[in-house]
């Protein structure tokens, strides 16, 4: 997910000193519901997404998909910052521990950032990905 690692890194840093729950939404699909002809494996996806071989990206094409939605509270994550081959900052989530929540808590970031999201039409991941460490330090003061 583009900027997902950076957004999660920012969310975890903010949650250390603000009442913000580090929440992500996970959508899963039962593989048995997918006909083989609608699944594009990594080699085929690589024709369209250059880094697919590194992310093991798989696409479902040509059909509507019913997903199961779960709200996950991140309890710990190992996020490594680096640079991709184009010189762009990259955040790789290598390990993550999370637990399923029964409902979205009041301190969920989408609830807290709702006014900004409505005014700017930027999604939450986009907002979190734009926040840098200097801004986070200024929030701590």
Secondary structure, 3 states (H helix, E strand, C coil): CCCHHHHHHHHHHHHCCCCCECEEEEEECCHHHCCHHHEECHHHHCCCCCCHHHHCCCEECCCCCCCEEEEEEEEEEEEEEEECCCCCEEEEEEEEEEEEECCCCCCEHHHHCHHHHHHHCCCHHHHHHHCCHHHHHHHHC
